Amino acid sequence: MFTWFHKLASPPYFYLLAERLVPWFAWASLLIILAGLYGGLWLAPPDYQQGDGFRIIYIHVPSAWMSMFAYAVMAVAAAIGLIWRMKLAHAVSAAAAPLGASFAFLALVTGSLWGKPMWGTYWVWDARLTSELILLFLYVGYIALNQAFEDQRTGDRASAILTLVGSVNLPIIHYSVQWWNTLHQGPTVFVGTGSDIAPGMLVPLLVMIAGFMLYFAAFVMKRIQVEVLRRERNTNWVQELIDKP
């Protein structure tokens, strides 16, 4: 297992592996997201309180989930990069950050669009919304800090430390609706061993989450490839790859 782990951490090996996997993840994500949208926008019944306005959850919830998932991936990669000094781990963090920031921004925008008809305003300093906004700032801070140093290794270490410190925000986002009295609705997808959402509404939501995860996998791999080529541009294997007809 450890041999496979170290082999996977090799930039040339991962680059070639990603080249084979990206198309599969990309096409699968497209098909699953289309199926989830069809189920959520056309097949799912209207909510008894919110009517058709609830359907924004099929974009909002997967985006919010992926904004946290992407940051968790960055935190794990940052720890691996700092502890085992694996160069590829820092490339994973650098590749995931812009995608995570995009998911966080989309979650905030869709949440605001939902909040206007439900709360009467686009924004409130709610615990869940505020902690999600902080997550977006952490993404932006990571990107800026990682590119602020001429020495890439210094930037990687500094941004990895920021990522690990910022990871304390993830449980705050998750449990904010339980720890504080907020306007944001509480957990409904998984409550104990069941769900408060009707199956006809829940299944498309889970399908959309799966589609977003596959989308993230496809595009983060492609971004890692680009990041690896940038970082390894002076190595022999990259030169051989460029010279290959």
FITORVO-54190 format. One record per residue: residue number from 0; residue in one letter; x, y, z of N, C-alpha, C in turn. Coordinates in steps of 0.05 Angstrom, whole numbers. Layout:
% FITORVO-54190
n; res; n.u; n.v; n.w; ca.u; ca.v; ca.w; c.u; c.v; c.w
NUM; A; X; Y; Z; X; Y; Z; X; Y; Z $
...
This chain:
% FITORVO-54190
n; res; n.u; n.v; n.w; ca.u; ca.v; ca.w; c.u; c.v; c.w
0; M; 17; -24; 0; 0; 0; 0; 17; 25; 0 $
1; F; 39; 25; 17; 56; 49; 18; 71; 52; -8 $
2; T; 78; 30; -21; 91; 32; -47; 73; 46; -67 $
3; W; 47; 38; -67; 27; 50; -85; 24; 80; -79 $
4; F; 24; 86; -53; 21; 114; -44; 43; 131; -54 $
5; H; 68; 122; -51; 91; 137; -61; 92; 138; -91 $
6; K; 83; 117; -104; 82; 117; -133; 62; 137; -143 $
7; L; 39; 139; -129; 18; 158; -137; 28; 187; -133 $
8; A; 46; 191; -113; 56; 217; -108; 77; 226; -128 $
9; S; 85; 209; -146; 105; 216; -166; 91; 233; -188 $
10; P; 101; 257; -193; 89; 275; -213; 86; 262; -240 $
11; P; 106; 248; -251; 102; 235; -278; 80; 214; -278 $
12; Y; 80; 197; -257; 60; 176; -255; 32; 188; -253 $
13; F; 29; 208; -235; 2; 220; -232; -7; 234; -257 $
14; Y; 11; 247; -271; 4; 261; -296; -8; 242; -316 $
15; L; 5; 219; -320; -4; 199; -339; -30; 186; -330 $
16; L; -32; 181; -304; -57; 170; -293; -80; 189; -297 $
17; A; -76; 214; -291; -97; 234; -294; -106; 236; -324 $
18; E; -86; 233; -341; -93; 235; -370; -113; 214; -378 $
19; R; -112; 191; -365; -131; 169; -371; -158; 173; -357 $
20; L; -157; 184; -332; -181; 185; -316; -199; 209; -321 $
21; V; -187; 232; -329; -202; 256; -332; -226; 253; -351 $
22; P; -223; 242; -375; -247; 239; -392; -269; 223; -380 $
23; W; -263; 202; -365; -283; 186; -353; -299; 202; -332 $
24; F; -284; 216; -315; -297; 232; -294; -313; 255; -306 $
25; A; -302; 267; -327; -316; 290; -340; -342; 282; -352 $
26; W; -342; 261; -368; -367; 252; -381; -387; 242; -361 $
27; A; -377; 227; -341; -395; 217; -320; -409; 240; -305 $
28; S; -393; 261; -299; -404; 284; -285; -425; 298; -301 $
29; L; -421; 301; -327; -440; 314; -345; -466; 299; -345 $
30; L; -465; 273; -349; -489; 257; -350; -504; 257; -324 $
31; I; -490; 254; -302; -503; 253; -276; -515; 280; -268 $
32; I; -501; 302; -274; -512; 329; -268; -537; 334; -285 $
33; L; -537; 326; -310; -561; 329; -327; -584; 313; -316 $
34; A; -578; 288; -306; -599; 272; -294; -610; 284; -269 $
35; G; -591; 295; -252; -600; 308; -228; -616; 333; -232 $
36; L; -609; 349; -253; -624; 373; -259; -652; 366; -269 $
37; Y; -654; 345; -285; -680; 336; -295; -697; 327; -272 $
38; G; -686; 312; -254; -701; 302; -231; -709; 325; -212 $
39; G; -691; 344; -208; -697; 366; -190; -715; 387; -201 $
40; L; -712; 393; -226; -727; 415; -238; -754; 407; -250 $
41; W; -756; 382; -258; -781; 373; -271; -796; 351; -256 $
42; L; -781; 332; -244; -795; 309; -232; -802; 314; -203 $
43; A; -785; 328; -188; -790; 333; -159; -815; 350; -156 $
44; P; -832; 344; -136; -856; 360; -132; -849; 387; -119 $
45; P; -866; 407; -121; -862; 432; -107; -863; 429; -77 $
46; D; -847; 445; -63; -848; 445; -34; -874; 457; -24 $
47; Y; -885; 446; -2; -911; 455; 7; -910; 483; 19 $
48; Q; -886; 493; 26; -884; 520; 37; -871; 539; 17 $
49; Q; -849; 530; 4; -833; 547; -14; -841; 546; -43 $
50; G; -859; 527; -50; -866; 524; -78; -843; 515; -94 $
51; D; -841; 526; -119; -819; 518; -136; -793; 533; -129 $
52; G; -794; 552; -111; -770; 567; -103; -749; 549; -89 $
53; F; -758; 526; -79; -739; 509; -65; -720; 496; -84 $
54; R; -726; 496; -110; -709; 481; -129; -681; 492; -132 $
55; I; -676; 515; -121; -649; 526; -122; -630; 509; -105 $
56; I; -641; 492; -87; -624; 475; -71; -608; 456; -88 $
57; Y; -617; 450; -112; -603; 431; -129; -577; 442; -140 $
58; I; -573; 468; -137; -547; 481; -143; -534; 490; -117 $
59; H; -550; 501; -99; -539; 513; -75; -526; 492; -56 $
60; V; -541; 471; -50; -531; 451; -31; -506; 437; -42 $
61; P; -506; 427; -67; -481; 415; -77; -457; 434; -78 $
62; S; -463; 460; -84; -441; 480; -85; -430; 484; -57 $
63; A; -447; 487; -37; -438; 490; -9; -423; 466; 1 $
64; W; -433; 442; -6; -420; 417; 2; -392; 416; -10 $
65; M; -390; 422; -36; -365; 420; -50; -345; 442; -41 $
66; S; -355; 465; -32; -337; 485; -22; -323; 476; 3 $
67; M; -337; 460; 19; -324; 449; 43; -307; 425; 37 $
68; F; -317; 408; 18; -302; 384; 11; -275; 392; -2 $
69; A; -275; 412; -20; -251; 420; -33; -230; 431; -12 $
70; Y; -240; 445; 8; -222; 455; 28; -211; 433; 45 $
71; A; -228; 412; 51; -218; 389; 66; -196; 375; 50 $
72; V; -200; 372; 24; -179; 361; 7; -153; 377; 8 $
73; M; -156; 403; 8; -132; 420; 10; -118; 417; 37 $
74; A; -134; 414; 58; -123; 411; 85; -107; 385; 87 $
75; V; -118; 364; 77; -104; 338; 77; -79; 339; 61 $
76; A; -81; 351; 37; -58; 354; 20; -36; 372; 33 $
77; A; -45; 393; 46; -26; 411; 60; -11; 396; 82 $
78; A; -25; 379; 97; -13; 364; 118; 8; 344; 107 $
79; I; 0; 331; 85; 18; 312; 72; 43; 326; 61 $
80; G; 39; 349; 49; 61; 365; 38; 80; 374; 60 $
81; L; 69; 382; 83; 87; 392; 105; 101; 369; 119 $
82; I; 87; 347; 123; 98; 325; 139; 117; 308; 122 $
83; W; 107; 299; 99; 124; 281; 82; 138; 295; 59 $
84; R; 134; 322; 57; 148; 338; 37; 144; 327; 8 $
85; M; 119; 319; 3; 112; 310; -24; 104; 334; -41 $
86; K; 119; 338; -63; 114; 361; -80; 86; 360; -93 $
87; L; 77; 336; -99; 51; 334; -112; 28; 343; -94 $
88; A; 32; 340; -68; 11; 348; -49; 6; 378; -50 $
89; H; 27; 393; -52; 24; 422; -54; 11; 430; -81 $
90; A; 17; 414; -102; 4; 419; -128; -26; 414; -126 $
91; V; -33; 393; -110; -62; 387; -107; -76; 411; -94 $
92; S; -64; 422; -73; -77; 445; -59; -79; 468; -78 $
93; A; -58; 474; -93; -59; 497; -111; -79; 493; -133 $
94; A; -83; 468; -142; -103; 463; -163; -131; 464; -152 $
95; A; -135; 456; -127; -162; 454; -116; -173; 482; -107 $
96; A; -155; 500; -100; -163; 525; -88; -182; 542; -106 $
97; P; -176; 546; -132; -194; 562; -149; -221; 549; -152 $
98; L; -222; 522; -154; -247; 508; -156; -263; 511; -131 $
99; G; -250; 507; -108; -264; 511; -82; -275; 539; -79 $
100; A; -259; 559; -87; -269; 587; -86; -293; 591; -104 $
101; S; -293; 578; -127; -316; 580; -145; -341; 568; -133 $
102; F; -338; 545; -120; -361; 532; -107; -371; 550; -84 $
103; A; -353; 561; -68; -361; 578; -45; -376; 603; -55 $
104; F; -366; 615; -77; -379; 639; -89; -407; 631; -99 $
105; L; -409; 608; -113; -435; 600; -123; -455; 594; -101 $
106; A; -445; 582; -79; -462; 576; -56; -473; 602; -44 $
107; L; -456; 622; -41; -464; 648; -30; -484; 662; -48 $
108; V; -479; 661; -74; -498; 675; -93; -525; 661; -93 $
109; T; -525; 635; -96; -551; 621; -96; -565; 623; -70 $
110; G; -550; 623; -48; -562; 627; -22; -575; 654; -19 $
111; S; -562; 675; -30; -574; 701; -30; -599; 703; -47 $
112; L; -598; 690; -70; -622; 690; -88; -645; 676; -74 $
113; W; -639; 655; -59; -661; 641; -45; -670; 658; -21 $
114; G; -651; 672; -8; -658; 687; 16; -676; 711; 11 $
115; K; -675; 723; -13; -691; 747; -18; -721; 741; -16 $
116; P; -732; 720; -30; -761; 715; -27; -768; 702; 0 $
117; M; -749; 688; 12; -755; 673; 37; -751; 690; 62 $
118; W; -730; 707; 62; -724; 723; 85; -730; 753; 81 $
119; G; -735; 760; 56; -740; 788; 50; -715; 805; 45 $
120; T; -692; 792; 45; -666; 806; 40; -646; 786; 28 $
121; Y; -628; 797; 12; -607; 781; 0; -586; 771; 19 $
122; W; -582; 786; 41; -559; 779; 59; -566; 786; 87 $
123; V; -560; 768; 105; -560; 773; 134; -534; 762; 145 $
124; W; -525; 774; 167; -501; 764; 180; -507; 739; 197 $
125; D; -518; 720; 183; -525; 694; 195; -499; 678; 200 $
126; A; -498; 661; 220; -474; 646; 226; -465; 628; 203 $
127; R; -484; 615; 189; -477; 598; 167; -467; 614; 143 $
128; L; -481; 636; 137; -472; 653; 114; -445; 666; 120 $
129; T; -442; 676; 144; -417; 689; 151; -393; 670; 150 $
130; S; -396; 646; 161; -374; 627; 161; -368; 617; 133 $
131; E; -388; 616; 116; -384; 609; 87; -369; 631; 73 $
132; L; -375; 656; 80; -361; 679; 69; -332; 678; 78 $
133; I; -327; 671; 103; -299; 669; 113; -285; 647; 97 $
134; L; -299; 626; 90; -286; 604; 74; -277; 615; 47 $
135; L; -294; 632; 35; -286; 644; 9; -262; 661; 13 $
136; F; -260; 676; 34; -237; 693; 39; -212; 676; 44 $
137; L; -215; 653; 57; -193; 635; 61; -182; 624; 34 $
138; Y; -200; 618; 16; -192; 609; -11; -176; 631; -25 $
139; V; -186; 656; -24; -173; 678; -37; -146; 683; -24 $
140; G; -145; 681; 3; -120; 685; 17; -100; 664; 10 $
141; Y; -109; 639; 7; -90; 618; -1; -78; 623; -28 $
142; I; -95; 630; -47; -85; 635; -74; -65; 658; -75 $
143; A; -72; 680; -61; -54; 703; -60; -28; 696; -46 $
144; L; -29; 682; -24; -5; 676; -9; 13; 656; -24 $
145; N; 1; 637; -37; 16; 617; -52; 32; 630; -75 $
146; Q; 22; 652; -86; 35; 665; -108; 51; 689; -100 $
147; A; 53; 694; -74; 66; 719; -64; 96; 716; -62 $
148; F; 107; 692; -65; 136; 688; -61; 149; 679; -87 $
149; E; 173; 688; -92; 188; 679; -115; 195; 650; -113 $
150; D; 202; 642; -88; 209; 614; -83; 183; 598; -79 $
151; Q; 177; 580; -97; 152; 565; -95; 150; 548; -70 $
152; R; 172; 538; -60; 172; 522; -36; 163; 539; -11 $
153; T; 172; 564; -10; 164; 581; 11; 135; 587; 10 $
154; G; 125; 593; -14; 96; 597; -18; 80; 573; -11 $
155; D; 89; 550; -18; 75; 525; -11; 73; 521; 19 $
156; R; 95; 525; 33; 94; 522; 62; 76; 542; 76 $
157; A; 79; 567; 68; 62; 588; 80; 33; 584; 75 $
158; S; 25; 577; 50; -3; 573; 44; -13; 547; 57 $
159; A; 4; 527; 60; -5; 502; 73; -11; 507; 102 $
160; I; 5; 524; 116; -1; 530; 144; -27; 546; 146 $
161; L; -31; 564; 127; -57; 579; 127; -80; 560; 123 $
162; T; -77; 541; 106; -99; 522; 101; -105; 506; 126 $
163; L; -85; 496; 140; -90; 480; 164; -102; 497; 186 $
164; V; -93; 521; 189; -105; 539; 209; -135; 545; 202 $
165; G; -139; 550; 176; -166; 556; 168; -186; 533; 168 $
166; S; -175; 508; 170; -193; 485; 170; -211; 484; 195 $
167; V; -205; 500; 215; -222; 501; 239; -250; 513; 231 $
168; N; -251; 527; 209; -276; 539; 200; -296; 518; 189 $
169; L; -286; 495; 181; -304; 474; 169; -324; 464; 189 $
170; P; -317; 455; 213; -337; 447; 232; -355; 470; 241 $
171; I; -345; 495; 240; -362; 518; 247; -384; 521; 226 $
172; I; -377; 518; 200; -397; 520; 179; -418; 498; 183 $
173; H; -408; 474; 188; -426; 451; 189; -445; 452; 213 $
174; Y; -435; 460; 236; -451; 459; 260; -463; 486; 268 $
175; S; -458; 506; 252; -467; 533; 259; -497; 535; 264 $
176; V; -513; 520; 248; -542; 521; 251; -551; 507; 276 $
177; Q; -534; 491; 288; -541; 477; 313; -529; 492; 337 $
178; W; -507; 505; 334; -494; 518; 356; -507; 545; 362 $
179; W; -517; 559; 341; -528; 585; 345; -557; 586; 334 $
180; N; -572; 605; 343; -599; 610; 333; -597; 626; 307 $
181; T; -600; 613; 284; -595; 627; 259; -620; 626; 242 $
182; L; -621; 643; 221; -643; 643; 202; -640; 619; 183 $
183; H; -616; 610; 177; -611; 588; 159; -624; 563; 170 $
184; Q; -639; 549; 153; -652; 525; 162; -632; 503; 171 $
185; G; -641; 487; 189; -624; 466; 200; -620; 443; 181 $
186; P; -605; 423; 189; -599; 400; 172; -625; 385; 166 $
187; T; -630; 378; 141; -653; 363; 133; -647; 339; 116 $
188; V; -623; 339; 103; -616; 317; 86; -611; 292; 102 $
189; F; -594; 294; 123; -589; 271; 140; -594; 279; 169 $
190; V; -615; 269; 181; -621; 275; 209; -621; 248; 223 $
191; G; -600; 242; 239; -598; 216; 251; -594; 195; 230 $
192; T; -613; 176; 228; -611; 155; 207; -630; 160; 185 $
193; G; -645; 182; 185; -664; 187; 164; -661; 214; 152 $
194; S; -682; 223; 138; -681; 249; 125; -709; 262; 127 $
195; D; -709; 289; 129; -733; 304; 130; -743; 311; 102 $
196; I; -728; 304; 81; -736; 311; 54; -750; 286; 42 $
197; A; -771; 291; 27; -785; 269; 13; -767; 256; -7 $
198; P; -769; 230; -11; -751; 216; -29; -750; 228; -57 $
199; G; -774; 238; -67; -775; 249; -94; -758; 274; -96 $
200; M; -753; 288; -74; -736; 312; -74; -707; 305; -67 $
201; L; -704; 285; -49; -678; 277; -39; -660; 264; -60 $
202; V; -672; 245; -75; -656; 230; -95; -642; 248; -115 $
203; P; -657; 268; -128; -643; 285; -147; -621; 302; -133 $
204; L; -625; 309; -108; -605; 324; -94; -579; 308; -90 $
205; L; -583; 283; -82; -559; 265; -79; -546; 260; -105 $
206; V; -561; 258; -127; -550; 255; -153; -534; 279; -161 $
207; M; -544; 303; -155; -529; 328; -161; -503; 329; -146 $
208; I; -504; 322; -120; -480; 322; -104; -459; 303; -116 $
209; A; -468; 279; -125; -449; 260; -137; -438; 272; -163 $
210; G; -455; 285; -179; -446; 297; -204; -425; 319; -199 $
211; F; -430; 336; -178; -411; 357; -172; -385; 345; -162 $
212; M; -385; 323; -148; -361; 311; -138; -345; 300; -162 $
213; L; -358; 288; -181; -344; 278; -205; -333; 301; -221 $
214; Y; -348; 323; -223; -339; 347; -237; -313; 357; -224 $
215; F; -314; 358; -197; -290; 367; -182; -266; 349; -187 $
216; A; -271; 323; -187; -250; 304; -192; -237; 307; -219 $
217; A; -254; 311; -239; -244; 314; -267; -227; 339; -270 $
218; F; -238; 362; -260; -225; 387; -266; -201; 392; -246 $
219; V; -202; 381; -222; -179; 384; -205; -156; 367; -216 $
220; M; -162; 344; -227; -140; 328; -240; -128; 343; -263 $
221; K; -145; 355; -279; -134; 370; -302; -118; 394; -293 $
222; R; -127; 408; -272; -112; 430; -261; -86; 421; -248 $
223; I; -86; 397; -236; -61; 386; -224; -41; 381; -247 $
224; Q; -51; 371; -269; -33; 366; -292; -19; 392; -300 $
225; V; -35; 413; -302; -23; 439; -310; -4; 449; -289 $
226; E; -11; 446; -264; 6; 455; -242; 32; 439; -241 $
227; V; 30; 413; -246; 54; 396; -247; 73; 404; -269 $
228; L; 61; 409; -293; 78; 417; -315; 92; 444; -310 $
229; R; 78; 462; -296; 90; 488; -289; 113; 485; -270 $
230; R; 108; 468; -250; 129; 464; -229; 152; 447; -238 $
231; E; 147; 428; -257; 167; 409; -265; 178; 416; -293 $
232; R; 174; 441; -302; 180; 448; -330; 209; 444; -338 $
233; N; 227; 444; -318; 255; 441; -324; 266; 413; -321 $
234; T; 248; 394; -315; 257; 366; -311; 257; 351; -338 $
235; N; 271; 328; -338; 275; 313; -363; 248; 301; -373 $
236; W; 232; 291; -354; 207; 278; -363; 188; 297; -376 $
237; V; 188; 322; -367; 170; 342; -380; 181; 349; -408 $
238; Q; 207; 351; -411; 219; 357; -437; 214; 334; -456 $
239; E; 215; 309; -446; 209; 286; -463; 180; 286; -471 $
240; L; 162; 294; -453; 134; 296; -459; 128; 317; -480 $
241; I; 142; 339; -478; 139; 361; -498; 149; 352; -526 $
242; D; 172; 338; -526; 184; 329; -551; 170; 306; -564 $
243; K; 152; 292; -548; 139; 269; -559; 120; 277; -582 $
244; P; 122; 263; -605; 105; 271; -628; 76; 265; -623 $
